[in-house]
Amino acid sequence: MFLIDIIFGKKKIYRLRKSYDRTREKADKIRGRDFRLPVLRMLDQAEPTLVLLEEHKISRFEKARMIKYVEAGIREAKKMMDEEKAVKI
């Protein structure tokens, strides 16, 4: 199990980081300050947890809980950006 965790565990975290970075770049491009700030705040809340996942050795249970927290934060930020696009149209 340990080898599987090493091989596949980091891949999921790196995929999360990639998703976070893409969402952050899209959020930075939003023109309206009123729409941009809540999205950036949402992403800023998830970022320290993502850093912990990357840098520290954590139990599987804690890692799974933290991954779900980061995924939820990214999902909420994307949802807020989609709502902002719908309001513009």
PDB file of N, CA, C and O in Angstrom:
ATOM      1  N   MET A   1       0.815  -1.198   0.000  1.00  0.00           N
ATOM      2  CA  MET A   1       0.000   0.000   0.000  1.00  0.00           C
ATOM      3  C   MET A   1       0.857   1.259   0.000  1.00  0.00           C
ATOM      4  O   MET A   1       0.518   2.260  -0.631  1.00  0.00           O
ATOM      5  N   PHE A   2       1.966   1.190   0.715  1.00  0.00           N
ATOM      6  CA  PHE A   2       2.825   2.364   0.825  1.00  0.00           C
ATOM      7  C   PHE A   2       3.359   2.800  -0.537  1.00  0.00           C
ATOM      8  O   PHE A   2       3.398   3.992  -0.841  1.00  0.00           O
ATOM      9  N   LEU A   3       3.772   1.824  -1.360  1.00  0.00           N
ATOM     10  CA  LEU A   3       4.286   2.151  -2.690  1.00  0.00           C
ATOM     11  C   LEU A   3       3.197   2.736  -3.579  1.00  0.00           C
ATOM     12  O   LEU A   3       3.446   3.671  -4.340  1.00  0.00           O
ATOM     13  N   ILE A   4       2.013   2.194  -3.484  1.00  0.00           N
ATOM     14  CA  ILE A   4       0.896   2.720  -4.269  1.00  0.00           C
ATOM     15  C   ILE A   4       0.600   4.156  -3.851  1.00  0.00           C
ATOM     16  O   ILE A   4       0.326   5.012  -4.692  1.00  0.00           O
ATOM     17  N   ASP A   5       0.656   4.412  -2.558  1.00  0.00           N
ATOM     18  CA  ASP A   5       0.421   5.759  -2.039  1.00  0.00           C
ATOM     19  C   ASP A   5       1.464   6.741  -2.562  1.00  0.00           C
ATOM     20  O   ASP A   5       1.137   7.871  -2.927  1.00  0.00           O
ATOM     21  N   ILE A   6       2.707   6.305  -2.596  1.00  0.00           N
ATOM     22  CA  ILE A   6       3.779   7.176  -3.085  1.00  0.00           C
ATOM     23  C   ILE A   6       3.581   7.488  -4.561  1.00  0.00           C
ATOM     24  O   ILE A   6       3.717   8.636  -4.982  1.00  0.00           O
ATOM     25  N   ILE A   7       3.262   6.473  -5.340  1.00  0.00           N
ATOM     26  CA  ILE A   7       3.147   6.652  -6.786  1.00  0.00           C
ATOM     27  C   ILE A   7       1.909   7.458  -7.158  1.00  0.00           C
ATOM     28  O   ILE A   7       2.006   8.420  -7.921  1.00  0.00           O
ATOM     29  N   PHE A   8       0.754   7.083  -6.635  1.00  0.00           N
ATOM     30  CA  PHE A   8      -0.491   7.711  -7.057  1.00  0.00           C
ATOM     31  C   PHE A   8      -0.934   8.864  -6.164  1.00  0.00           C
ATOM     32  O   PHE A   8      -1.711   9.711  -6.605  1.00  0.00           O
ATOM     33  N   GLY A   9      -0.469   8.918  -4.944  1.00  0.00           N
ATOM     34  CA  GLY A   9      -0.883   9.971  -4.026  1.00  0.00           C
ATOM     35  C   GLY A   9      -0.411  11.348  -4.460  1.00  0.00           C
ATOM     36  O   GLY A   9      -1.185  12.305  -4.444  1.00  0.00           O
ATOM     37  N   LYS A  10       0.842  11.453  -4.843  1.00  0.00           N
ATOM     38  CA  LYS A  10       1.395  12.741  -5.266  1.00  0.00           C
ATOM     39  C   LYS A  10       0.773  13.211  -6.574  1.00  0.00           C
ATOM     40  O   LYS A  10       0.604  14.410  -6.791  1.00  0.00           O
ATOM     41  N   LYS A  11       0.436  12.270  -7.436  1.00  0.00           N
ATOM     42  CA  LYS A  11      -0.147  12.633  -8.725  1.00  0.00           C
ATOM     43  C   LYS A  11      -1.459  13.389  -8.534  1.00  0.00           C
ATOM     44  O   LYS A  11      -1.722  14.370  -9.229  1.00  0.00           O
ATOM     45  N   LYS A  12      -2.267  12.937  -7.606  1.00  0.00           N
ATOM     46  CA  LYS A  12      -3.544  13.599  -7.348  1.00  0.00           C
ATOM     47  C   LYS A  12      -3.324  15.004  -6.791  1.00  0.00           C
ATOM     48  O   LYS A  12      -4.048  15.937  -7.139  1.00  0.00           O
ATOM     49  N   ILE A  13      -2.324  15.146  -5.928  1.00  0.00           N
ATOM     50  CA  ILE A  13      -2.032  16.456  -5.348  1.00  0.00           C
ATOM     51  C   ILE A  13      -1.514  17.407  -6.420  1.00  0.00           C
ATOM     52  O   ILE A  13      -1.887  18.580  -6.438  1.00  0.00           O
ATOM     53  N   TYR A  14      -0.660  16.916  -7.313  1.00  0.00           N
ATOM     54  CA  TYR A  14      -0.158  17.765  -8.389  1.00  0.00           C
ATOM     55  C   TYR A  14      -1.278  18.156  -9.345  1.00  0.00           C
ATOM     56  O   TYR A  14      -1.293  19.270  -9.867  1.00  0.00           O
ATOM     57  N   ARG A  15      -2.211  17.245  -9.573  1.00  0.00           N
ATOM     58  CA  ARG A  15      -3.365  17.549 -10.418  1.00  0.00           C
ATOM     59  C   ARG A  15      -4.232  18.630  -9.765  1.00  0.00           C
ATOM     60  O   ARG A  15      -4.754  19.516 -10.441  1.00  0.00           O
ATOM     61  N   LEU A  16      -4.373  18.542  -8.448  1.00  0.00           N
ATOM     62  CA  LEU A  16      -5.109  19.572  -7.714  1.00  0.00           C
ATOM     63  C   LEU A  16      -4.416  20.922  -7.837  1.00  0.00           C
ATOM     64  O   LEU A  16      -5.075  21.942  -8.036  1.00  0.00           O
ATOM     65  N   ARG A  17      -3.089  20.936  -7.719  1.00  0.00           N
ATOM     66  CA  ARG A  17      -2.324  22.179  -7.833  1.00  0.00           C
ATOM     67  C   ARG A  17      -2.508  22.792  -9.214  1.00  0.00           C
ATOM     68  O   ARG A  17      -2.665  24.005  -9.347  1.00  0.00           O
ATOM     69  N   LYS A  18      -2.487  21.950 -10.235  1.00  0.00           N
ATOM     70  CA  LYS A  18      -2.672  22.424 -11.602  1.00  0.00           C
ATOM     71  C   LYS A  18      -4.059  23.038 -11.772  1.00  0.00           C
ATOM     72  O   LYS A  18      -4.203  24.102 -12.376  1.00  0.00           O
ATOM     73  N   SER A  19      -5.058  22.378 -11.248  1.00  0.00           N
ATOM     74  CA  SER A  19      -6.425  22.889 -11.317  1.00  0.00           C
ATOM     75  C   SER A  19      -6.542  24.205 -10.553  1.00  0.00           C
ATOM     76  O   SER A  19      -7.195  25.143 -11.011  1.00  0.00           O
ATOM     77  N   TYR A  20      -5.905  24.266  -9.386  1.00  0.00           N
ATOM     78  CA  TYR A  20      -5.923  25.492  -8.583  1.00  0.00           C
ATOM     79  C   TYR A  20      -5.272  26.641  -9.354  1.00  0.00           C
ATOM     80  O   TYR A  20      -5.818  27.743  -9.405  1.00  0.00           O
ATOM     81  N   ASP A  21      -4.117  26.386  -9.947  1.00  0.00           N
ATOM     82  CA  ASP A  21      -3.399  27.434 -10.673  1.00  0.00           C
ATOM     83  C   ASP A  21      -4.197  27.941 -11.869  1.00  0.00           C
ATOM     84  O   ASP A  21      -4.240  29.145 -12.122  1.00  0.00           O
ATOM     85  N   ARG A  22      -4.827  27.030 -12.601  1.00  0.00           N
ATOM     86  CA  ARG A  22      -5.642  27.450 -13.746  1.00  0.00           C
ATOM     87  C   ARG A  22      -6.823  28.303 -13.298  1.00  0.00           C
ATOM     88  O   ARG A  22      -7.126  29.328 -13.908  1.00  0.00           O
ATOM     89  N   THR A  23      -7.478  27.880 -12.243  1.00  0.00           N
ATOM     90  CA  THR A  23      -8.620  28.632 -11.732  1.00  0.00           C
ATOM     91  C   THR A  23      -8.169  30.000 -11.229  1.00  0.00           C
ATOM     92  O   THR A  23      -8.862  30.997 -11.432  1.00  0.00           O
ATOM     93  N   ARG A  24      -7.015  30.048 -10.575  1.00  0.00           N
ATOM     94  CA  ARG A  24      -6.476  31.309 -10.064  1.00  0.00           C
ATOM     95  C   ARG A  24      -6.164  32.272 -11.212  1.00  0.00           C
ATOM     96  O   ARG A  24      -6.457  33.464 -11.119  1.00  0.00           O
ATOM     97  N   GLU A  25      -5.573  31.759 -12.293  1.00  0.00           N
ATOM     98  CA  GLU A  25      -5.277  32.600 -13.448  1.00  0.00           C
ATOM     99  C   GLU A  25      -6.557  33.154 -14.073  1.00  0.00           C
ATOM    100  O   GLU A  25      -6.609  34.324 -14.453  1.00  0.00           O
ATOM    101  N   LYS A  26      -7.584  32.319 -14.180  1.00  0.00           N
ATOM    102  CA  LYS A  26      -8.859  32.788 -14.726  1.00  0.00           C
ATOM    103  C   LYS A  26      -9.484  33.833 -13.813  1.00  0.00           C
ATOM    104  O   LYS A  26     -10.076  34.802 -14.290  1.00  0.00           O
ATOM    105  N   ALA A  27      -9.356  33.643 -12.513  1.00  0.00           N
ATOM    106  CA  ALA A  27      -9.922  34.600 -11.560  1.00  0.00           C
ATOM    107  C   ALA A  27      -9.186  35.932 -11.627  1.00  0.00           C
ATOM    108  O   ALA A  27      -9.798  36.987 -11.462  1.00  0.00           O
ATOM    109  N   ASP A  28      -7.886  35.894 -11.865  1.00  0.00           N
ATOM    110  CA  ASP A  28      -7.117  37.134 -11.973  1.00  0.00           C
ATOM    111  C   ASP A  28      -7.513  37.947 -13.197  1.00  0.00           C
ATOM    112  O   ASP A  28      -7.320  39.163 -13.222  1.00  0.00           O
ATOM    113  N   LYS A  29      -8.065  37.290 -14.209  1.00  0.00           N
ATOM    114  CA  LYS A  29      -8.447  37.977 -15.439  1.00  0.00           C
ATOM    115  C   LYS A  29      -9.831  38.611 -15.370  1.00  0.00           C
ATOM    116  O   LYS A  29     -10.213  39.349 -16.278  1.00  0.00           O
ATOM    117  N   ILE A  30     -10.582  38.340 -14.323  1.00  0.00           N
ATOM    118  CA  ILE A  30     -11.923  38.911 -14.195  1.00  0.00           C
ATOM    119  C   ILE A  30     -11.793  40.421 -14.036  1.00  0.00           C
ATOM    120  O   ILE A  30     -11.010  40.899 -13.215  1.00  0.00           O
ATOM    121  N   ARG A  31     -12.547  41.157 -14.808  1.00  0.00           N
ATOM    122  CA  ARG A  31     -12.444  42.620 -14.829  1.00  0.00           C
ATOM    123  C   ARG A  31     -13.035  43.282 -13.588  1.00  0.00           C
ATOM    124  O   ARG A  31     -12.370  44.089 -12.939  1.00  0.00           O
ATOM    125  N   GLY A  32     -14.259  42.951 -13.261  1.00  0.00           N
ATOM    126  CA  GLY A  32     -14.948  43.636 -12.170  1.00  0.00           C
ATOM    127  C   GLY A  32     -14.400  43.258 -10.805  1.00  0.00           C
ATOM    128  O   GLY A  32     -14.310  42.077 -10.468  1.00  0.00           O
ATOM    129  N   ARG A  33     -14.039  44.254 -10.032  1.00  0.00           N
ATOM    130  CA  ARG A  33     -13.483  44.004  -8.705  1.00  0.00           C
ATOM    131  C   ARG A  33     -14.502  43.331  -7.789  1.00  0.00           C
ATOM    132  O   ARG A  33     -14.147  42.494  -6.959  1.00  0.00           O
ATOM    133  N   ASP A  34     -15.763  43.702  -7.946  1.00  0.00           N
ATOM    134  CA  ASP A  34     -16.816  43.125  -7.107  1.00  0.00           C
ATOM    135  C   ASP A  34     -16.978  41.620  -7.336  1.00  0.00           C
ATOM    136  O   ASP A  34     -17.343  40.886  -6.419  1.00  0.00           O
ATOM    137  N   PHE A  35     -16.708  41.171  -8.549  1.00  0.00           N
ATOM    138  CA  PHE A  35     -16.807  39.746  -8.856  1.00  0.00           C
ATOM    139  C   PHE A  35     -15.505  39.009  -8.541  1.00  0.00           C
ATOM    140  O   PHE A  35     -15.524  37.853  -8.120  1.00  0.00           O
ATOM    141  N   ARG A  36     -14.374  39.691  -8.751  1.00  0.00           N
ATOM    142  CA  ARG A  36     -13.070  39.047  -8.603  1.00  0.00           C
ATOM    143  C   ARG A  36     -12.715  38.760  -7.151  1.00  0.00           C
ATOM    144  O   ARG A  36     -12.215  37.676  -6.853  1.00  0.00           O
ATOM    145  N   LEU A  37     -12.954  39.687  -6.250  1.00  0.00           N
ATOM    146  CA  LEU A  37     -12.517  39.535  -4.860  1.00  0.00           C
ATOM    147  C   LEU A  37     -13.112  38.324  -4.140  1.00  0.00           C
ATOM    148  O   LEU A  37     -12.365  37.615  -3.466  1.00  0.00           O
ATOM    149  N   PRO A  38     -14.409  38.050  -4.245  1.00  0.00           N
ATOM    150  CA  PRO A  38     -14.925  36.842  -3.570  1.00  0.00           C
ATOM    151  C   PRO A  38     -14.322  35.542  -4.107  1.00  0.00           C
ATOM    152  O   PRO A  38     -14.099  34.595  -3.353  1.00  0.00           O
ATOM    153  N   VAL A  39     -14.063  35.506  -5.409  1.00  0.00           N
ATOM    154  CA  VAL A  39     -13.465  34.304  -5.996  1.00  0.00           C
ATOM    155  C   VAL A  39     -12.040  34.132  -5.478  1.00  0.00           C
ATOM    156  O   VAL A  39     -11.633  33.028  -5.118  1.00  0.00           O
ATOM    157  N   LEU A  40     -11.290  35.222  -5.443  1.00  0.00           N
ATOM    158  CA  LEU A  40      -9.913  35.148  -4.949  1.00  0.00           C
ATOM    159  C   LEU A  40      -9.875  34.788  -3.466  1.00  0.00           C
ATOM    160  O   LEU A  40      -8.983  34.058  -3.033  1.00  0.00           O
ATOM    161  N   ARG A  41     -10.814  35.282  -2.698  1.00  0.00           N
ATOM    162  CA  ARG A  41     -10.870  34.922  -1.274  1.00  0.00           C
ATOM    163  C   ARG A  41     -11.146  33.430  -1.099  1.00  0.00           C
ATOM    164  O   ARG A  41     -10.561  32.777  -0.235  1.00  0.00           O
ATOM    165  N   MET A  42     -12.030  32.910  -1.917  1.00  0.00           N
ATOM    166  CA  MET A  42     -12.347  31.484  -1.856  1.00  0.00           C
ATOM    167  C   MET A  42     -11.102  30.649  -2.167  1.00  0.00           C
ATOM    168  O   MET A  42     -10.826  29.656  -1.493  1.00  0.00           O
ATOM    169  N   LEU A  43     -10.360  31.059  -3.185  1.00  0.00           N
ATOM    170  CA  LEU A  43      -9.145  30.330  -3.547  1.00  0.00           C
ATOM    171  C   LEU A  43      -8.048  30.508  -2.497  1.00  0.00           C
ATOM    172  O   LEU A  43      -7.284  29.579  -2.235  1.00  0.00           O
ATOM    173  N   ASP A  44      -7.969  31.689  -1.899  1.00  0.00           N
ATOM    174  CA  ASP A  44      -6.964  31.937  -0.859  1.00  0.00           C
ATOM    175  C   ASP A  44      -7.207  31.082   0.379  1.00  0.00           C
ATOM    176  O   ASP A  44      -6.262  30.765   1.102  1.00  0.00           O
ATOM    177  N   GLN A  45      -8.438  30.711   0.632  1.00  0.00           N
ATOM    178  CA  GLN A  45      -8.732  29.848   1.774  1.00  0.00           C
ATOM    179  C   GLN A  45      -8.254  28.419   1.529  1.00  0.00           C
ATOM    180  O   GLN A  45      -7.850  27.729   2.465  1.00  0.00           O
ATOM    181  N   ALA A  46      -8.298  27.978   0.286  1.00  0.00           N
ATOM    182  CA  ALA A  46      -7.913  26.600  -0.031  1.00  0.00           C
ATOM    183  C   ALA A  46      -6.409  26.443  -0.221  1.00  0.00           C
ATOM    184  O   ALA A  46      -5.886  25.338  -0.081  1.00  0.00           O
ATOM    185  N   GLU A  47      -5.708  27.520  -0.535  1.00  0.00           N
ATOM    186  CA  GLU A  47      -4.293  27.427  -0.888  1.00  0.00           C
ATOM    187  C   GLU A  47      -3.384  26.940   0.241  1.00  0.00           C
ATOM    188  O   GLU A  47      -2.515  26.111  -0.029  1.00  0.00           O
ATOM    189  N   PRO A  48      -3.527  27.400   1.492  1.00  0.00           N
ATOM    190  CA  PRO A  48      -2.648  26.875   2.552  1.00  0.00           C
ATOM    191  C   PRO A  48      -2.796  25.364   2.764  1.00  0.00           C
ATOM    192  O   PRO A  48      -1.817  24.680   3.065  1.00  0.00           O
ATOM    193  N   THR A  49      -3.993  24.858   2.610  1.00  0.00           N
ATOM    194  CA  THR A  49      -4.214  23.418   2.747  1.00  0.00           C
ATOM    195  C   THR A  49      -3.508  22.666   1.621  1.00  0.00           C
ATOM    196  O   THR A  49      -2.946  21.593   1.840  1.00  0.00           O
ATOM    197  N   LEU A  50      -3.539  23.227   0.438  1.00  0.00           N
ATOM    198  CA  LEU A  50      -2.855  22.617  -0.698  1.00  0.00           C
ATOM    199  C   LEU A  50      -1.345  22.596  -0.473  1.00  0.00           C
ATOM    200  O   LEU A  50      -0.679  21.620  -0.818  1.00  0.00           O
ATOM    201  N   VAL A  51      -0.810  23.656   0.098  1.00  0.00           N
ATOM    202  CA  VAL A  51       0.623  23.706   0.406  1.00  0.00           C
ATOM    203  C   VAL A  51       0.977  22.638   1.437  1.00  0.00           C
ATOM    204  O   VAL A  51       2.007  21.975   1.314  1.00  0.00           O
ATOM    205  N   LEU A  52       0.131  22.467   2.450  1.00  0.00           N
ATOM    206  CA  LEU A  52       0.365  21.420   3.448  1.00  0.00           C
ATOM    207  C   LEU A  52       0.393  20.036   2.803  1.00  0.00           C
ATOM    208  O   LEU A  52       1.234  19.202   3.140  1.00  0.00           O
ATOM    209  N   LEU A  53      -0.523  19.802   1.882  1.00  0.00           N
ATOM    210  CA  LEU A  53      -0.561  18.510   1.195  1.00  0.00           C
ATOM    211  C   LEU A  53       0.721  18.256   0.409  1.00  0.00           C
ATOM    212  O   LEU A  53       1.214  17.129   0.353  1.00  0.00           O
ATOM    213  N   GLU A  54       1.252  19.308  -0.194  1.00  0.00           N
ATOM    214  CA  GLU A  54       2.450  19.152  -1.009  1.00  0.00           C
ATOM    215  C   GLU A  54       3.709  18.948  -0.173  1.00  0.00           C
ATOM    216  O   GLU A  54       4.593  18.185  -0.561  1.00  0.00           O
ATOM    217  N   GLU A  55       3.796  19.617   0.958  1.00  0.00           N
ATOM    218  CA  GLU A  55       5.063  19.681   1.680  1.00  0.00           C
ATOM    219  C   GLU A  55       5.185  18.741   2.872  1.00  0.00           C
ATOM    220  O   GLU A  55       6.303  18.406   3.263  1.00  0.00           O
ATOM    221  N   HIS A  56       4.082  18.308   3.459  1.00  0.00           N
ATOM    222  CA  HIS A  56       4.159  17.524   4.686  1.00  0.00           C
ATOM    223  C   HIS A  56       3.670  16.097   4.473  1.00  0.00           C
ATOM    224  O   HIS A  56       2.855  15.817   3.594  1.00  0.00           O
ATOM    225  N   LYS A  57       4.189  15.221   5.297  1.00  0.00           N
ATOM    226  CA  LYS A  57       3.734  13.836   5.287  1.00  0.00           C
ATOM    227  C   LYS A  57       2.525  13.747   6.215  1.00  0.00           C
ATOM    228  O   LYS A  57       2.620  14.052   7.404  1.00  0.00           O
ATOM    229  N   ILE A  58       1.402  13.330   5.664  1.00  0.00           N
ATOM    230  CA  ILE A  58       0.137  13.333   6.396  1.00  0.00           C
ATOM    231  C   ILE A  58      -0.494  11.945   6.274  1.00  0.00           C
ATOM    232  O   ILE A  58      -0.293  11.248   5.280  1.00  0.00           O
ATOM    233  N   SER A  59      -1.252  11.557   7.287  1.00  0.00           N
ATOM    234  CA  SER A  59      -1.934  10.263   7.237  1.00  0.00           C
ATOM    235  C   SER A  59      -2.956  10.249   6.096  1.00  0.00           C
ATOM    236  O   SER A  59      -3.387  11.300   5.621  1.00  0.00           O
ATOM    237  N   ARG A  60      -3.328   9.059   5.673  1.00  0.00           N
ATOM    238  CA  ARG A  60      -4.282   8.927   4.563  1.00  0.00           C
ATOM    239  C   ARG A  60      -5.620   9.572   4.872  1.00  0.00           C
ATOM    240  O   ARG A  60      -6.223  10.214   4.012  1.00  0.00           O
ATOM    241  N   PHE A  61      -6.080   9.400   6.095  1.00  0.00           N
ATOM    242  CA  PHE A  61      -7.366   9.975   6.484  1.00  0.00           C
ATOM    243  C   PHE A  61      -7.325  11.498   6.398  1.00  0.00           C
ATOM    244  O   PHE A  61      -8.221  12.115   5.821  1.00  0.00           O
ATOM    245  N   GLU A  62      -6.287  12.102   6.969  1.00  0.00           N
ATOM    246  CA  GLU A  62      -6.153  13.561   6.931  1.00  0.00           C
ATOM    247  C   GLU A  62      -5.969  14.050   5.497  1.00  0.00           C
ATOM    248  O   GLU A  62      -6.518  15.082   5.110  1.00  0.00           O
ATOM    249  N   LYS A  63      -5.193  13.301   4.714  1.00  0.00           N
ATOM    250  CA  LYS A  63      -4.949  13.687   3.332  1.00  0.00           C
ATOM    251  C   LYS A  63      -6.251  13.684   2.537  1.00  0.00           C
ATOM    252  O   LYS A  63      -6.509  14.605   1.762  1.00  0.00           O
ATOM    253  N   ALA A  64      -7.065  12.657   2.726  1.00  0.00           N
ATOM    254  CA  ALA A  64      -8.342  12.573   2.011  1.00  0.00           C
ATOM    255  C   ALA A  64      -9.264  13.719   2.409  1.00  0.00           C
ATOM    256  O   ALA A  64      -9.936  14.304   1.559  1.00  0.00           O
ATOM    257  N   ARG A  65      -9.296  14.036   3.695  1.00  0.00           N
ATOM    258  CA  ARG A  65     -10.133  15.131   4.173  1.00  0.00           C
ATOM    259  C   ARG A  65      -9.667  16.468   3.590  1.00  0.00           C
ATOM    260  O   ARG A  65     -10.484  17.292   3.178  1.00  0.00           O
ATOM    261  N   MET A  66      -8.365  16.672   3.559  1.00  0.00           N
ATOM    262  CA  MET A  66      -7.813  17.923   3.037  1.00  0.00           C
ATOM    263  C   MET A  66      -8.013  18.038   1.527  1.00  0.00           C
ATOM    264  O   MET A  66      -8.280  19.126   1.016  1.00  0.00           O
ATOM    265  N   ILE A  67      -7.885  16.927   0.818  1.00  0.00           N
ATOM    266  CA  ILE A  67      -8.098  16.945  -0.629  1.00  0.00           C
ATOM    267  C   ILE A  67      -9.542  17.320  -0.942  1.00  0.00           C
ATOM    268  O   ILE A  67      -9.795  18.107  -1.854  1.00  0.00           O
ATOM    269  N   LYS A  68     -10.483  16.766  -0.195  1.00  0.00           N
ATOM    270  CA  LYS A  68     -11.893  17.110  -0.416  1.00  0.00           C
ATOM    271  C   LYS A  68     -12.153  18.585  -0.129  1.00  0.00           C
ATOM    272  O   LYS A  68     -12.948  19.219  -0.823  1.00  0.00           O
ATOM    273  N   TYR A  69     -11.490  19.137   0.885  1.00  0.00           N
ATOM    274  CA  TYR A  69     -11.649  20.556   1.221  1.00  0.00           C
ATOM    275  C   TYR A  69     -11.137  21.433   0.078  1.00  0.00           C
ATOM    276  O   TYR A  69     -11.798  22.395  -0.312  1.00  0.00           O
ATOM    277  N   VAL A  70      -9.965  21.102  -0.458  1.00  0.00           N
ATOM    278  CA  VAL A  70      -9.392  21.891  -1.550  1.00  0.00           C
ATOM    279  C   VAL A  70     -10.245  21.754  -2.807  1.00  0.00           C
ATOM    280  O   VAL A  70     -10.508  22.746  -3.486  1.00  0.00           O
ATOM    281  N   GLU A  71     -10.679  20.538  -3.123  1.00  0.00           N
ATOM    282  CA  GLU A  71     -11.533  20.330  -4.295  1.00  0.00           C
ATOM    283  C   GLU A  71     -12.823  21.131  -4.181  1.00  0.00           C
ATOM    284  O   GLU A  71     -13.283  21.715  -5.162  1.00  0.00           O
ATOM    285  N   ALA A  72     -13.400  21.159  -2.996  1.00  0.00           N
ATOM    286  CA  ALA A  72     -14.639  21.918  -2.791  1.00  0.00           C
ATOM    287  C   ALA A  72     -14.391  23.411  -2.977  1.00  0.00           C
ATOM    288  O   ALA A  72     -15.227  24.106  -3.554  1.00  0.00           O
ATOM    289  N   GLY A  73     -13.266  23.908  -2.502  1.00  0.00           N
ATOM    290  CA  GLY A  73     -12.937  25.323  -2.667  1.00  0.00           C
ATOM    291  C   GLY A  73     -12.760  25.697  -4.125  1.00  0.00           C
ATOM    292  O   GLY A  73     -13.246  26.738  -4.567  1.00  0.00           O
ATOM    293  N   ILE A  74     -12.066  24.856  -4.872  1.00  0.00           N
ATOM    294  CA  ILE A  74     -11.862  25.115  -6.300  1.00  0.00           C
ATOM    295  C   ILE A  74     -13.192  25.037  -7.043  1.00  0.00           C
ATOM    296  O   ILE A  74     -13.472  25.856  -7.918  1.00  0.00           O
ATOM    297  N   ARG A  75     -14.008  24.048  -6.689  1.00  0.00           N
ATOM    298  CA  ARG A  75     -15.321  23.890  -7.326  1.00  0.00           C
ATOM    299  C   ARG A  75     -16.200  25.117  -7.069  1.00  0.00           C
ATOM    300  O   ARG A  75     -16.865  25.606  -7.982  1.00  0.00           O
ATOM    301  N   GLU A  76     -16.205  25.608  -5.842  1.00  0.00           N
ATOM    302  CA  GLU A  76     -17.001  26.793  -5.505  1.00  0.00           C
ATOM    303  C   GLU A  76     -16.512  28.020  -6.268  1.00  0.00           C
ATOM    304  O   GLU A  76     -17.320  28.818  -6.744  1.00  0.00           O
ATOM    305  N   ALA A  77     -15.196  28.175  -6.388  1.00  0.00           N
ATOM    306  CA  ALA A  77     -14.646  29.314  -7.122  1.00  0.00           C
ATOM    307  C   ALA A  77     -15.050  29.252  -8.591  1.00  0.00           C
ATOM    308  O   ALA A  77     -15.417  30.270  -9.179  1.00  0.00           O
ATOM    309  N   LYS A  78     -14.985  28.061  -9.186  1.00  0.00           N
ATOM    310  CA  LYS A  78     -15.397  27.906 -10.584  1.00  0.00           C
ATOM    311  C   LYS A  78     -16.881  28.211 -10.743  1.00  0.00           C
ATOM    312  O   LYS A  78     -17.296  28.833 -11.721  1.00  0.00           O
ATOM    313  N   LYS A  79     -17.671  27.769  -9.779  1.00  0.00           N
ATOM    314  CA  LYS A  79     -19.113  28.012  -9.813  1.00  0.00           C
ATOM    315  C   LYS A  79     -19.404  29.514  -9.741  1.00  0.00           C
ATOM    316  O   LYS A  79     -20.274  30.016 -10.453  1.00  0.00           O
ATOM    317  N   MET A  80     -18.678  30.221  -8.885  1.00  0.00           N
ATOM    318  CA  MET A  80     -18.860  31.667  -8.770  1.00  0.00           C
ATOM    319  C   MET A  80     -18.464  32.371 -10.065  1.00  0.00           C
ATOM    320  O   MET A  80     -19.110  33.340 -10.464  1.00  0.00           O
ATOM    321  N   MET A  81     -17.406  31.891 -10.727  1.00  0.00           N
ATOM    322  CA  MET A  81     -16.995  32.500 -11.994  1.00  0.00           C
ATOM    323  C   MET A  81     -18.032  32.241 -13.081  1.00  0.00           C
ATOM    324  O   MET A  81     -18.286  33.117 -13.908  1.00  0.00           O
ATOM    325  N   ASP A  82     -18.635  31.054 -13.093  1.00  0.00           N
ATOM    326  CA  ASP A  82     -19.680  30.752 -14.069  1.00  0.00           C
ATOM    327  C   ASP A  82     -20.910  31.627 -13.844  1.00  0.00           C
ATOM    328  O   ASP A  82     -21.531  32.089 -14.801  1.00  0.00           O
ATOM    329  N   GLU A  83     -21.260  31.852 -12.581  1.00  0.00           N
ATOM    330  CA  GLU A  83     -22.387  32.728 -12.269  1.00  0.00           C
ATOM    331  C   GLU A  83     -22.100  34.151 -12.724  1.00  0.00           C
ATOM    332  O   GLU A  83     -22.996  34.848 -13.201  1.00  0.00           O
ATOM    333  N   GLU A  84     -20.859  34.581 -12.578  1.00  0.00           N
ATOM    334  CA  GLU A  84     -20.467  35.926 -12.993  1.00  0.00           C
ATOM    335  C   GLU A  84     -20.595  36.064 -14.503  1.00  0.00           C
ATOM    336  O   GLU A  84     -21.023  37.107 -14.996  1.00  0.00           O
ATOM    337  N   LYS A  85     -20.225  35.015 -15.245  1.00  0.00           N
ATOM    338  CA  LYS A  85     -20.365  35.039 -16.700  1.00  0.00           C
ATOM    339  C   LYS A  85     -21.837  35.114 -17.092  1.00  0.00           C
ATOM    340  O   LYS A  85     -22.190  35.815 -18.041  1.00  0.00           O
ATOM    341  N   ALA A  86     -22.693  34.402 -16.374  1.00  0.00           N
ATOM    342  CA  ALA A  86     -24.124  34.408 -16.675  1.00  0.00           C
ATOM    343  C   ALA A  86     -24.727  35.785 -16.418  1.00  0.00           C
ATOM    344  O   ALA A  86     -25.631  36.211 -17.137  1.00  0.00           O
ATOM    345  N   VAL A  87     -24.234  36.478 -15.404  1.00  0.00           N
ATOM    346  CA  VAL A  87     -24.745  37.814 -15.090  1.00  0.00           C
ATOM    347  C   VAL A  87     -24.344  38.799 -16.175  1.00  0.00           C
ATOM    348  O   VAL A  87     -25.121  39.689 -16.518  1.00  0.00           O
ATOM    349  N   LYS A  88     -23.143  38.653 -16.719  1.00  0.00           N
ATOM    350  CA  LYS A  88     -22.661  39.558 -17.763  1.00  0.00           C
ATOM    351  C   LYS A  88     -23.481  39.449 -19.035  1.00  0.00           C
ATOM    352  O   LYS A  88     -23.708  40.444 -19.723  1.00  0.00           O
ATOM    353  N   ILE A  89     -23.926  38.237 -19.349  1.00  0.00           N
ATOM    354  CA  ILE A  89     -24.667  38.022 -20.606  1.00  0.00           C
ATOM    355  C   ILE A  89     -26.053  38.519 -20.435  1.00  0.00           C
ATOM    356  O   ILE A  89     -26.856  38.440 -21.365  1.00  0.00           O
TER     357      ILE A  89
END
